[in-house]
Amino acid sequence: MTTVTYPFDASEYLDTPEGDQEYLTAAFETRDPAFIVDALGLSPSPSGLTHLAQDTGLSRPALYKALNSDGNPEFATILKVAHALGFTLVPTRTVEHV
């Protein structure tokens, strides 16, 4: 018996600010840089990419390149995008260091 699978597109389900935040939080919890970049790239709608470019000071092509599945953005770009989307990155200690 063959299992049929279909591509999953998370952007189809990210239709509220709360959903965006939950997805991005889940991405950061995995500590997977590619997943985090992907989640940041899914947060703005395509029409919102123009506004995101303006808010970050980056061009649309630069954002596409940085936030696509092959992108490897600089940390400064991650911070700019997160801030423009209304997120802050706050370090929290999850394990006790001695």
Secondary structure as UniProt FT lines:
FT   HELIX           10..12
FT   HELIX           17..30
FT   HELIX           33..42
FT   TURN            46..47
FT   HELIX           48..56
FT   HELIX           60..67
FT   TURN            69..70
FT   HELIX           75..84
FT   TURN            85..86
//
